[in-house]
Amino acid sequence: MCRVEDAVLISSLSHTHTLSQEAMGNTSSMLTQYDIEEVQQHCKHAFTQQEIVSLYQRFCQLDRNNCGFISSDEFLSIPEFAVNPLSQSLLRMLDGLNFKEFVAFLSAFSPRATLQHKIQFIFKVYDTDCNGKVTFHDMLRALRDLSGSFISEQQREEVLTQVLEEAGYAKDSSLVLSDFVKILGNSGLKMEVEIPVD
C-alpha cells in the first residue's frame, strides 16, 4: 500500500466548473462544503469528504509558492516520487495540477476506483507520446524503468512478448485503450493509496 506522497498522479480532465483560486491551493483558505462535494463528484466518489480535506492539506504543503498549482519541481520534492523509477515519465503528466486535478489524479489509486479507471491510468503512463497508442517499445521502456538491472533486456523482451501473445497480440501491435482493458480486465489489479485522516 502506498502513502499519498508515494503516489504518482495523472489527469487529463475536462473542466466544466473550476474551483475558486482559494479552493485550488491558496494555503490560507479552507475548502467549503460545496468545494468538497464538487471535488468528490469530480473524482467519482473515490475519496470520502474527510480524505479530500486531508488531500487538500497535503496539496497546500506541496504548493510551496501558494499559486494554486503543483509544479514538477514541487513533485520532485517528495523523496518517494523522486526515486520512483517512472518519475521522469510521469513528470510530463504532472506539471501544473490544481487541487481538483490532484485529487482526480490520485483517484486511480483509491480502493474505490473502478478497474477501468485504473487501467486508463496505466495506459496513460505507457502512452509516452500521448498518441492514444502503446507500442511494444513503449511497454519495454516502462518495464526497463521498473526492473532496472535486475533482468536483462532479452528477458524483458521475452516476458513482454509472452504476455502480448497470451493476450492474442503480436509484438508489432499498437495497443489502444480497449486492448489494455482486454489484457488487464481480469487481472485483479491493485493500486491503492493510504490517505491519513487527521
The 8 nearest C-alpha neighbors of each residue, nearest first, counted from 0:
[[1, 191, 192, 193, 2, 190, 189, 5],
 [2, 0, 192, 5, 193, 191, 6, 3],
 [1, 3, 193, 5, 192, 4, 194, 6],
 [4, 2, 6, 5, 192, 194, 193, 1],
 [3, 5, 2, 6, 77, 79, 80, 1],
 [6, 4, 2, 79, 3, 1, 80, 7],
 [7, 5, 3, 4, 1, 8, 2, 192],
 [6, 8, 5, 80, 9, 89, 105, 86],
 [7, 9, 104, 105, 93, 6, 10, 101],
 [10, 8, 104, 92, 93, 120, 11, 7],
 [9, 11, 104, 12, 100, 103, 8, 92],
 [10, 12, 13, 9, 100, 92, 104, 103],
 [13, 11, 10, 14, 100, 103, 104, 15],
 [12, 14, 15, 11, 16, 10, 100, 17],
 [13, 15, 16, 17, 12, 100, 99, 41],
 [14, 16, 13, 17, 12, 41, 18, 37],
 [15, 17, 14, 18, 37, 13, 19, 41],
 [18, 16, 14, 19, 15, 99, 23, 20],
 [17, 19, 22, 23, 20, 34, 16, 99],
 [18, 20, 22, 21, 23, 17, 34, 24],
 [21, 19, 23, 22, 18, 67, 24, 25],
 [22, 20, 25, 19, 23, 28, 24, 67],
 [21, 23, 19, 20, 30, 18, 24, 28],
 [24, 22, 98, 67, 20, 21, 97, 18],
 [67, 23, 25, 59, 22, 26, 21, 98],
 [24, 26, 21, 65, 27, 67, 28, 66],
 [27, 25, 59, 28, 24, 65, 21, 29],
 [26, 28, 25, 29, 21, 24, 65, 59],
 [29, 27, 26, 21, 25, 22, 30, 24],
 [30, 28, 31, 22, 27, 21, 26, 25],
 [29, 31, 22, 34, 35, 32, 28, 52],
 [30, 32, 34, 33, 35, 29, 22, 36],
 [31, 33, 35, 34, 36, 30, 37, 48],
 [32, 34, 36, 31, 35, 37, 30, 38],
 [35, 33, 37, 31, 32, 36, 30, 38],
 [34, 36, 32, 38, 37, 33, 39, 48],
 [37, 35, 39, 33, 34, 38, 40, 32],
 [38, 36, 34, 40, 39, 35, 33, 41],
 [39, 37, 41, 35, 40, 36, 99, 34],
 [38, 40, 36, 44, 42, 37, 41, 35],
 [39, 41, 43, 37, 38, 42, 44, 36],
 [42, 40, 38, 43, 39, 37, 103, 44],
 [41, 43, 103, 39, 40, 44, 45, 106],
 [44, 42, 40, 41, 45, 39, 112, 46],
 [45, 43, 39, 46, 42, 40, 47, 41],
 [44, 46, 111, 43, 112, 106, 42, 109],
 [47, 45, 44, 50, 51, 39, 48, 109],
 [46, 48, 50, 49, 51, 44, 45, 39],
 [47, 49, 51, 50, 35, 52, 46, 39],
 [50, 48, 52, 51, 47, 53, 196, 46],
 [49, 51, 53, 47, 52, 48, 46, 196],
 [52, 50, 54, 48, 49, 53, 55, 46],
 [51, 53, 55, 49, 50, 54, 48, 56],
 [54, 52, 50, 56, 55, 51, 196, 49],
 [55, 53, 51, 57, 56, 52, 58, 50],
 [56, 54, 58, 52, 53, 57, 51, 59],
 [55, 57, 53, 59, 54, 58, 60, 52],
 [58, 56, 54, 60, 55, 59, 61, 53],
 [57, 59, 55, 61, 60, 56, 54, 62],
 [58, 60, 62, 56, 26, 57, 61, 24],
 [61, 59, 57, 58, 62, 56, 63, 26],
 [60, 62, 58, 59, 63, 73, 57, 69],
 [63, 61, 59, 69, 65, 64, 60, 58],
 [62, 64, 61, 65, 60, 73, 59, 66],
 [63, 65, 66, 62, 67, 68, 69, 61],
 [66, 64, 25, 62, 63, 67, 26, 24],
 [65, 67, 64, 68, 25, 24, 62, 63],
 [24, 68, 66, 23, 25, 65, 97, 20],
 [69, 67, 97, 96, 95, 66, 62, 70],
 [68, 70, 95, 62, 96, 73, 97, 94],
 [69, 71, 94, 95, 73, 72, 68, 74],
 [70, 72, 94, 74, 73, 90, 75, 93],
 [73, 71, 75, 70, 74, 76, 69, 94],
 [72, 74, 70, 76, 75, 71, 69, 61],
 [75, 73, 71, 76, 72, 77, 70, 80],
 [74, 76, 81, 72, 77, 73, 80, 71],
 [75, 77, 73, 74, 78, 72, 81, 80],
 [76, 78, 75, 80, 79, 74, 81, 4],
 [79, 77, 81, 80, 76, 82, 75, 5],
 [80, 78, 5, 77, 82, 81, 83, 4],
 [79, 81, 83, 77, 78, 82, 5, 75],
 [80, 82, 75, 78, 79, 83, 77, 86],
 [81, 83, 80, 79, 84, 78, 86, 85],
 [84, 82, 80, 86, 85, 81, 79, 5],
 [85, 83, 144, 145, 86, 82, 87, 147],
 [84, 86, 88, 83, 87, 144, 89, 145],
 [87, 85, 89, 83, 88, 84, 90, 80],
 [88, 86, 90, 89, 85, 91, 84, 83],
 [89, 87, 85, 86, 90, 91, 127, 124],
 [88, 90, 86, 87, 92, 91, 85, 93],
 [89, 91, 93, 87, 92, 88, 71, 86],
 [90, 92, 89, 93, 88, 94, 87, 71],
 [93, 91, 90, 89, 9, 94, 10, 8],
 [94, 92, 90, 91, 9, 96, 71, 95],
 [93, 95, 71, 70, 96, 92, 90, 91],
 [94, 96, 70, 68, 69, 93, 97, 71],
 [97, 95, 68, 69, 100, 101, 94, 93],
 [96, 98, 68, 100, 99, 23, 67, 101],
 [99, 97, 23, 101, 100, 24, 102, 96],
 [98, 100, 102, 101, 97, 38, 103, 23],
 [99, 101, 103, 97, 98, 102, 96, 104],
 [100, 102, 98, 104, 99, 103, 96, 97],
 [103, 101, 105, 104, 99, 100, 106, 98],
 [104, 102, 100, 42, 106, 105, 101, 99],
 [105, 103, 8, 9, 10, 101, 102, 106],
 [106, 104, 102, 107, 103, 108, 8, 101],
 [105, 107, 103, 109, 108, 104, 45, 102],
 [108, 106, 117, 105, 109, 112, 116, 104],
 [109, 107, 191, 190, 106, 192, 105, 110],
 [108, 110, 191, 106, 111, 112, 107, 192],
 [109, 111, 112, 191, 108, 190, 45, 192],
 [112, 110, 45, 109, 113, 46, 44, 106],
 [113, 111, 109, 45, 110, 107, 116, 106],
 [112, 114, 116, 115, 111, 117, 107, 110],
 [113, 115, 117, 116, 118, 112, 188, 184],
 [116, 114, 118, 113, 117, 119, 180, 184],
 [117, 115, 119, 113, 114, 118, 107, 112],
 [118, 116, 114, 120, 107, 119, 115, 121],
 [117, 119, 121, 115, 120, 116, 122, 114],
 [120, 118, 122, 116, 117, 121, 115, 123],
 [119, 121, 117, 123, 118, 122, 116, 124],
 [122, 120, 124, 118, 123, 119, 125, 117],
 [121, 123, 119, 125, 124, 120, 126, 118],
 [124, 122, 126, 120, 121, 125, 119, 127],
 [123, 125, 121, 122, 126, 120, 127, 89],
 [124, 126, 122, 123, 127, 137, 138, 133],
 [127, 125, 123, 133, 129, 124, 128, 122],
 [126, 128, 125, 129, 124, 137, 88, 123],
 [127, 129, 130, 126, 131, 132, 125, 133],
 [130, 128, 126, 127, 131, 123, 132, 125],
 [129, 131, 132, 128, 126, 127, 133, 175],
 [130, 132, 129, 175, 126, 133, 176, 123],
 [133, 131, 175, 174, 130, 173, 126, 134],
 [132, 134, 174, 126, 173, 137, 125, 175],
 [135, 133, 173, 137, 136, 174, 172, 138],
 [134, 136, 138, 137, 139, 170, 171, 133],
 [135, 137, 139, 134, 138, 140, 133, 141],
 [138, 136, 134, 140, 139, 135, 133, 125],
 [139, 137, 141, 135, 136, 140, 125, 142],
 [138, 140, 136, 142, 141, 137, 143, 135],
 [141, 139, 143, 137, 138, 142, 136, 144],
 [142, 140, 144, 138, 143, 139, 145, 137],
 [141, 143, 139, 145, 144, 140, 146, 138],
 [144, 142, 140, 146, 141, 145, 147, 139],
 [145, 143, 141, 84, 142, 147, 146, 85],
 [146, 144, 142, 143, 84, 147, 141, 85],
 [145, 147, 143, 149, 144, 142, 148, 150],
 [148, 146, 149, 144, 143, 145, 150, 84],
 [147, 149, 150, 146, 151, 143, 152, 144],
 [150, 148, 147, 146, 151, 145, 143, 152],
 [151, 149, 148, 154, 146, 152, 155, 147],
 [150, 152, 154, 153, 155, 148, 149, 147],
 [151, 153, 155, 154, 156, 150, 143, 157],
 [152, 154, 156, 151, 155, 157, 150, 158],
 [153, 155, 157, 151, 156, 152, 158, 150],
 [156, 154, 152, 158, 153, 157, 159, 151],
 [155, 157, 153, 159, 154, 158, 160, 152],
 [158, 156, 154, 160, 155, 159, 161, 153],
 [159, 157, 161, 155, 160, 156, 154, 162],
 [158, 160, 162, 156, 161, 157, 155, 163],
 [159, 161, 157, 163, 158, 162, 170, 156],
 [160, 162, 164, 158, 159, 163, 165, 157],
 [163, 161, 159, 165, 160, 164, 158, 166],
 [164, 162, 168, 166, 160, 161, 165, 159],
 [163, 165, 167, 168, 161, 166, 162, 169],
 [166, 164, 162, 167, 163, 161, 168, 160],
 [165, 167, 163, 164, 168, 182, 162, 181],
 [168, 166, 164, 165, 163, 169, 162, 182],
 [169, 167, 163, 164, 166, 172, 170, 165],
 [168, 170, 172, 171, 164, 163, 167, 160],
 [169, 171, 172, 160, 135, 168, 163, 164],
 [170, 172, 169, 135, 173, 134, 168, 136],
 [173, 171, 169, 170, 174, 168, 134, 135],
 [174, 172, 134, 133, 132, 171, 175, 135],
 [173, 175, 133, 132, 178, 172, 134, 176],
 [174, 176, 132, 178, 177, 131, 133, 179],
 [175, 177, 179, 178, 180, 122, 174, 119],
 [176, 178, 180, 179, 175, 181, 174, 182],
 [179, 177, 181, 180, 176, 175, 174, 182],
 [180, 178, 182, 176, 181, 177, 183, 175],
 [179, 181, 184, 177, 183, 178, 182, 176],
 [180, 182, 178, 184, 179, 183, 177, 166],
 [183, 181, 179, 180, 184, 166, 178, 185],
 [184, 182, 186, 180, 185, 181, 179, 118],
 [185, 183, 180, 181, 186, 182, 114, 187],
 [186, 184, 183, 187, 182, 181, 188, 180],
 [185, 187, 183, 188, 184, 182, 189, 114],
 [188, 186, 185, 189, 184, 114, 183, 190],
 [187, 189, 186, 190, 114, 183, 117, 185],
 [190, 188, 191, 187, 110, 108, 117, 114],
 [191, 189, 108, 188, 192, 109, 107, 117],
 [190, 192, 108, 109, 110, 0, 189, 1],
 [193, 191, 1, 108, 2, 3, 109, 0],
 [192, 194, 2, 1, 3, 195, 0, 191],
 [195, 193, 3, 196, 50, 192, 2, 53],
 [194, 196, 193, 197, 53, 50, 2, 3],
 [197, 195, 53, 50, 194, 49, 52, 54],
 [196, 195, 53, 49, 50, 52, 194, 56]]
